[in-house]
Amino acid sequence: MKIVCDTNMPLGRTLFGTLGAVTLVDGSRLTTEQLKDADVLMVRDTRIDAALLEGSSVRFVGTAVTGTDHVDVAWLGRQGIRWVNAPRANGESVADYCIAALLEYAHTRHCILEGATVALIGVGWIGSMVRARCEGIGMRVLCCDPPRQRNAYDLDAQGFQTLEQVLAEADYIIPFVPLTKTGDYATLHMLNATTLAQAKYGAVLINMSRGAVCDTAALCNALREGALADAIIDVWENEPDFSPELADLAFLATPHLAGHSYEGKVNGTIAVYHALCTFLGRSPSIEPILPPPIHPRIDLDAHGKTDEEVLWLLTQKLSMIVADHLNFMDVIHLPQAQRMRRFATQRRTYPYRRQYCATQIHLLHGSDALKAKVAALGFKVS
């Protein structure tokens, strides 16, 4: 059995090599010729459709990321090709990155997160993790998730609010929804000129969900006019052909990197490996052990520092979000073709970043309340 695997999937050769012959390819330059005699295709976010797979012998496709808007699900179904994604693989990575963004914003803009109101639009796997972190550091969280609220058996969701209600009160607006174009709860351009006009004046938008959830033109207009104070953008409409104007207006702009922690990537590879084993009727024969982190332990003296200063210091030491933003700023004003190539390159060559849960924190002069906040962000607290 021939398995074609993206080079951007950590442990790909190790895991899939237990099931067949592995050919490593650059997923961003994948061709139909490379797949002609393949049985299995394993990628991250490469576009999967008839243009790529027509005429191939591929019968199983794994995409080691959460989203599926790059997969032509209907066409795969008509061809009888089994496909899987990894819906929970990088959720913790995204939650870490989101909190780092919040703390960097508050530090730079000299504002306080504790007591501020955040609107979470979409409270699924990732949204729930961000909710716990925000509540853990003392933020007031308003939740909006109509599909969950519609389920009378989902007791937690019965206290959720409408989009209009949460937008009117929130200092920070954070969507965590899939990109859907049809149905009762379509999210394409969910945040548009009309809905953004309902937002509290001076709110901050953080989008680490899907780029097309926001209408880029309307968002740029809201930022230019000051209706929104700032934006933090990690996902873009028409990636990799992103909007340089939006990148220029944003407080932080990064090329879809929130989920790119080492754990997030490895978890994605493991998830599709297990799914392929099930498809083949085989038992997984390897359970990989992750290498030690670069920062296994951080010692920090909290004396004379506010709780949020301590949280900012810890998250910025590990998150890389400011460096990611600065690297992206070197790209945004290049000609279109170069911008698109560099967007993809920065994603594929992303440095080694570990999740907060890999690091143990030892606080000197840290109160019990501070230790609880550090633990709420996912760190191990000694």
C-alpha positions as CSV (number, residue, x, y, z in Angstrom):
1,M,0.0,0.0,0.0
2,K,1.3,3.4,-1.0
3,I,0.7,6.3,1.5
4,V,1.5,9.8,0.3
5,C,2.1,12.1,3.3
6,D,2.7,15.8,3.7
7,T,6.2,16.6,5.0
8,N,4.5,19.1,7.3
9,M,3.0,16.3,9.4
10,P,5.4,15.5,12.4
11,L,5.9,11.7,12.8
12,G,4.2,11.0,9.5
13,R,6.8,8.6,8.2
14,T,7.1,6.9,11.6
15,L,3.4,6.3,12.1
16,F,2.2,5.6,8.6
17,G,5.3,3.5,7.9
18,T,3.8,0.8,10.1
19,L,1.0,0.5,7.6
20,G,2.6,0.8,4.2
21,A,5.2,2.4,2.0
22,V,5.4,6.2,2.7
23,T,6.2,8.8,0.2
24,L,6.8,12.3,1.6
25,V,5.7,15.3,-0.4
26,D,5.3,19.0,0.0
27,G,1.6,19.4,0.5
28,S,1.5,22.9,-0.9
29,R,2.9,21.7,-4.2
30,L,1.1,18.3,-4.5
31,T,0.3,17.2,-8.0
32,T,-2.0,14.6,-9.5
33,E,1.0,12.8,-10.9
34,Q,2.3,12.1,-7.4
35,L,-1.0,10.5,-6.5
36,K,-1.6,8.4,-9.6
37,D,-0.8,5.1,-7.9
38,A,-1.4,6.1,-4.2
39,D,-3.9,4.3,-2.0
40,V,-3.9,6.8,0.9
41,L,-3.3,10.6,1.1
42,M,-2.4,12.3,4.4
43,V,-2.2,16.1,4.4
44,R,-2.9,19.1,6.6
45,D,-4.8,21.8,4.8
46,T,-4.1,21.1,1.2
47,R,-7.2,21.6,-1.1
48,I,-8.8,18.1,-1.6
49,D,-11.1,17.9,-4.6
50,A,-11.6,16.4,-8.1
51,A,-8.8,18.6,-9.5
52,L,-6.3,16.8,-7.3
53,L,-7.7,13.3,-7.0
54,E,-9.5,12.6,-10.3
55,G,-8.1,9.5,-11.9
56,S,-6.0,8.5,-8.8
57,S,-6.4,5.2,-6.9
58,V,-6.7,7.0,-3.5
59,R,-9.4,5.5,-1.4
60,F,-8.7,7.2,2.0
61,V,-7.9,10.8,2.7
62,G,-6.8,12.2,6.1
63,T,-6.6,15.9,6.8
64,A,-4.8,16.5,10.1
65,V,-6.5,19.7,11.0
66,T,-9.8,20.8,12.6
67,G,-11.5,22.6,9.7
68,T,-12.9,21.0,6.6
69,D,-13.7,23.9,4.3
70,H,-10.7,22.9,2.1
71,V,-12.2,19.4,1.5
72,D,-14.8,18.8,-1.2
73,V,-16.8,16.4,1.0
74,A,-19.6,15.9,-1.5
75,W,-17.2,14.9,-4.3
76,L,-15.3,12.5,-2.1
77,G,-18.6,10.9,-1.0
78,R,-19.7,10.4,-4.6
79,Q,-16.4,8.7,-5.4
80,G,-16.7,6.5,-2.4
81,I,-13.4,7.9,-0.9
82,R,-13.3,7.7,2.9
83,W,-12.1,10.9,4.5
84,V,-11.4,12.0,8.1
85,N,-10.2,15.2,9.8
86,A,-8.8,15.8,13.3
87,P,-11.4,18.1,15.0
88,R,-9.9,18.3,18.4
89,A,-6.2,18.1,17.6
90,N,-5.0,21.7,17.9
91,G,-7.7,23.2,20.1
92,E,-5.5,23.7,23.1
93,S,-2.9,25.3,20.8
94,V,-5.4,27.8,19.5
95,A,-6.7,28.6,23.1
96,D,-3.1,29.2,24.2
97,Y,-2.5,31.6,21.3
98,C,-5.8,33.4,21.9
99,I,-5.0,34.1,25.5
100,A,-1.5,35.2,24.6
101,A,-3.1,37.7,22.2
102,L,-5.4,39.0,24.8
103,L,-2.6,39.5,27.3
104,E,-0.3,41.2,24.8
105,Y,-3.1,43.6,23.8
106,A,-3.9,44.5,27.4
107,H,-0.1,44.9,28.2
108,T,0.5,47.2,25.2
109,R,-2.7,49.2,25.4
110,H,-2.4,49.5,29.2
111,C,-5.8,48.1,30.0
112,I,-7.0,45.4,32.4
113,L,-8.6,42.1,31.4
114,E,-10.0,41.2,34.8
115,G,-13.6,42.4,34.9
116,A,-13.7,43.1,31.1
117,T,-16.4,41.4,29.1
118,V,-15.6,38.9,26.3
119,A,-18.2,37.6,23.8
120,L,-17.6,34.0,22.7
121,I,-19.5,33.3,19.5
122,G,-19.4,29.5,19.2
123,V,-18.8,27.5,22.3
124,G,-17.6,24.2,21.0
125,W,-14.4,22.4,21.8
126,I,-12.1,25.4,21.3
127,G,-14.5,28.0,22.5
128,S,-15.1,26.1,25.7
129,M,-11.3,26.1,26.4
130,V,-11.1,29.8,25.8
131,R,-14.1,30.3,28.0
132,A,-12.4,28.5,30.9
133,R,-9.2,30.5,30.5
134,C,-11.0,33.8,30.3
135,E,-13.1,33.0,33.3
136,G,-10.0,31.8,35.1
137,I,-8.3,35.2,34.8
138,G,-11.4,37.0,36.0
139,M,-13.1,38.1,32.7
140,R,-16.8,38.1,32.3
141,V,-17.8,35.8,29.5
142,L,-20.9,36.0,27.4
143,C,-21.7,33.0,25.2
144,C,-23.6,32.8,21.9
145,D,-24.1,29.5,20.2
146,P,-27.6,29.1,18.7
147,P,-27.2,25.4,17.6
148,R,-26.3,24.5,21.2
149,Q,-29.0,26.7,22.7
150,R,-31.6,25.1,20.5
151,N,-30.8,21.7,22.1
152,A,-33.1,21.6,25.2
153,Y,-30.9,18.9,26.7
154,D,-27.8,21.1,26.7
155,L,-28.5,22.8,30.0
156,D,-25.4,24.9,30.0
157,A,-26.4,26.5,26.7
158,Q,-29.8,27.6,27.9
159,G,-28.2,30.6,29.5
160,F,-26.5,31.7,26.3
161,Q,-27.5,34.9,24.6
162,T,-28.2,36.1,21.0
163,L,-25.5,37.6,18.8
164,E,-27.0,41.0,19.1
165,Q,-27.0,40.8,22.9
166,V,-23.3,39.7,23.3
167,L,-22.1,42.2,20.6
168,A,-23.7,45.1,22.5
169,E,-21.9,44.4,25.7
170,A,-18.5,42.9,24.8
171,D,-15.2,44.6,25.1
172,Y,-13.7,41.7,23.2
173,I,-15.4,39.7,20.4
174,I,-14.1,36.2,19.7
175,P,-15.7,33.9,17.2
176,F,-15.0,30.2,17.2
177,V,-17.3,28.8,14.6
178,P,-16.9,26.5,11.6
179,L,-17.3,28.2,8.2
180,T,-20.7,27.2,6.8
181,K,-22.4,28.8,3.8
182,T,-26.0,27.4,4.0
183,G,-28.5,26.4,6.6
184,D,-30.1,28.1,9.6
185,Y,-26.8,28.9,11.2
186,A,-24.6,29.9,8.2
187,T,-21.5,31.6,9.4
188,L,-20.2,33.1,6.1
189,H,-19.8,36.8,6.8
190,M,-21.6,36.4,10.1
191,L,-19.7,39.5,11.2
192,N,-20.6,42.0,8.5
193,A,-21.5,45.7,8.2
194,T,-24.8,45.2,9.9
195,T,-23.7,43.0,12.8
196,L,-20.5,45.0,13.4
197,A,-22.6,48.1,13.7
198,Q,-24.3,46.5,16.7
199,A,-21.0,46.0,18.5
200,K,-20.1,48.0,21.5
201,Y,-18.2,51.1,20.4
202,G,-14.4,50.5,20.8
203,A,-14.6,46.8,21.0
204,V,-11.7,44.5,19.9
205,L,-12.2,41.7,17.5
206,I,-10.1,38.6,17.7
207,N,-10.5,36.1,14.8
208,M,-8.8,32.7,15.1
209,S,-11.7,30.9,13.7
210,R,-12.1,31.1,9.9
211,G,-11.3,34.2,7.8
212,A,-14.6,34.4,5.9
213,V,-16.6,34.5,9.1
214,C,-15.8,38.2,8.9
215,D,-16.6,40.4,5.9
216,T,-13.1,41.8,5.3
217,A,-14.3,45.1,3.7
218,A,-16.8,45.7,6.6
219,L,-14.1,44.9,9.2
220,C,-11.6,47.3,7.6
221,N,-14.2,50.0,7.5
222,A,-15.1,49.5,11.2
223,L,-11.4,49.8,12.1
224,R,-10.7,52.8,9.9
225,E,-13.7,54.6,11.4
226,G,-12.9,53.6,15.0
227,A,-16.1,51.7,15.6
228,L,-13.8,48.8,16.5
229,A,-10.8,49.9,18.5
230,D,-8.5,47.1,17.2
231,A,-8.4,43.7,15.7
232,I,-6.2,40.6,16.1
233,I,-6.4,38.5,13.0
234,D,-4.9,35.0,12.5
235,V,-7.3,33.8,9.8
236,W,-8.1,35.4,6.5
237,E,-10.6,35.4,3.7
238,N,-9.2,33.7,0.5
239,E,-6.0,32.4,2.2
240,P,-3.2,32.7,1.2
241,D,-4.4,35.7,-0.8
242,F,-5.0,37.7,2.3
243,S,-5.9,41.4,2.7
244,P,-2.8,43.6,3.2
245,E,-5.1,46.5,4.3
246,L,-6.6,44.4,7.1
247,A,-3.1,43.2,8.1
248,D,-2.0,46.8,8.2
249,L,-4.9,47.9,10.4
250,A,-4.7,45.0,12.8
251,F,-3.0,45.3,16.2
252,L,-1.6,41.8,15.6
253,A,-1.7,39.9,12.3
254,T,-0.4,36.4,11.8
255,P,-0.6,33.9,8.9
256,H,-3.0,31.3,10.4
257,L,-0.5,30.0,13.0
258,A,-2.6,29.7,16.2
259,G,-3.0,25.9,15.9
260,H,0.6,25.3,14.9
261,S,2.0,24.1,18.2
262,Y,4.1,20.9,18.0
263,E,1.4,19.1,20.1
264,G,-1.3,20.4,17.8
265,K,0.5,19.1,14.7
266,V,1.4,15.8,16.3
267,N,-2.2,15.3,17.6
268,G,-3.5,15.8,14.1
269,T,-1.1,13.2,12.7
270,I,-2.0,10.7,15.5
271,A,-5.8,11.3,14.9
272,V,-5.7,10.4,11.2
273,Y,-3.2,7.5,11.9
274,H,-5.7,6.0,14.3
275,A,-8.6,6.6,11.8
276,L,-6.5,4.9,9.0
277,C,-5.8,1.9,11.3
278,T,-9.6,1.6,11.9
279,F,-10.3,1.8,8.1
280,L,-7.8,-1.0,7.5
281,G,-8.9,-3.2,10.4
282,R,-5.5,-2.8,12.0
283,S,-4.5,-1.9,15.6
284,P,-2.3,1.1,16.2
285,S,1.2,-0.2,16.9
286,I,2.9,3.0,18.0
287,E,2.0,5.6,20.6
288,P,4.6,8.3,20.2
289,I,6.2,10.0,23.2
290,L,6.8,13.8,22.7
291,P,10.3,15.2,23.2
292,P,10.9,17.4,26.3
293,P,10.0,21.1,25.7
294,I,12.6,23.8,25.3
295,H,11.3,25.4,28.5
296,P,10.3,22.5,30.8
297,R,10.2,24.8,33.8
298,I,10.0,28.6,34.4
299,D,10.9,30.2,37.7
300,L,9.4,33.6,38.2
301,D,9.4,36.0,41.1
302,A,5.9,37.6,41.3
303,H,6.9,40.2,43.9
304,G,5.9,43.7,42.9
305,K,4.1,42.5,39.8
306,T,0.3,42.5,39.2
307,D,-1.3,39.2,38.3
308,E,-1.7,40.2,34.7
309,E,1.9,41.2,34.4
310,V,2.9,37.7,35.6
311,L,0.5,36.1,33.1
312,W,1.8,38.2,30.3
313,L,5.4,37.4,31.1
314,L,4.7,33.7,31.1
315,T,2.6,33.6,27.9
316,Q,4.9,35.8,25.9
317,K,7.9,33.6,26.8
318,L,6.2,30.7,25.1
319,S,3.7,31.9,22.6
320,M,5.9,33.6,19.9
321,I,2.9,35.7,18.8
322,V,4.7,39.0,18.7
323,A,7.6,37.5,16.7
324,D,5.0,35.9,14.4
325,H,3.4,39.3,13.8
326,L,6.7,41.0,13.1
327,N,7.7,38.3,10.6
328,F,4.3,38.7,8.9
329,M,4.7,42.5,8.6
330,D,7.7,41.9,6.4
331,V,5.4,40.2,3.9
332,I,2.2,42.2,3.7
333,H,3.3,44.9,1.2
334,L,5.0,42.6,-1.2
335,P,3.5,42.0,-4.7
336,Q,0.5,39.6,-4.6
337,A,2.2,36.5,-5.8
338,Q,5.1,36.9,-3.4
339,R,2.7,37.6,-0.5
340,M,0.8,34.4,-1.2
341,R,4.0,32.4,-1.4
342,R,5.4,33.9,1.8
343,F,2.1,33.3,3.7
344,A,2.3,29.6,2.8
345,T,6.1,29.4,3.6
346,Q,5.7,31.0,7.0
347,R,3.1,28.4,7.9
348,R,5.2,25.4,6.6
349,T,8.4,26.5,8.2
350,Y,7.0,27.6,11.5
351,P,9.4,27.2,14.4
352,Y,9.0,24.7,17.2
353,R,6.4,26.0,19.7
354,R,5.0,23.9,22.6
355,Q,1.7,24.3,24.4
356,Y,1.5,25.8,27.9
357,C,0.7,22.4,29.4
358,A,4.3,21.2,28.6
359,T,5.8,23.8,31.0
360,Q,5.9,23.8,34.8
361,I,5.7,27.1,36.5
362,H,7.3,27.8,39.9
363,L,6.2,31.2,41.4
364,L,8.1,32.9,44.1
365,H,5.9,35.2,46.2
366,G,2.9,34.1,44.2
367,S,-0.5,34.2,45.9
368,D,-2.9,31.3,45.8
369,A,-5.2,33.3,43.6
370,L,-2.3,34.0,41.1
371,K,-1.4,30.3,41.0
372,A,-5.0,29.4,40.2
373,K,-5.0,31.9,37.3
374,V,-1.7,30.4,36.0
375,A,-3.2,26.9,36.3
376,A,-6.4,28.1,34.5
377,L,-4.2,29.0,31.4
378,G,-3.1,25.4,31.2
379,F,0.3,25.6,32.9
380,K,1.5,23.1,35.4
381,V,2.0,24.9,38.7
382,S,4.5,23.5,41.2
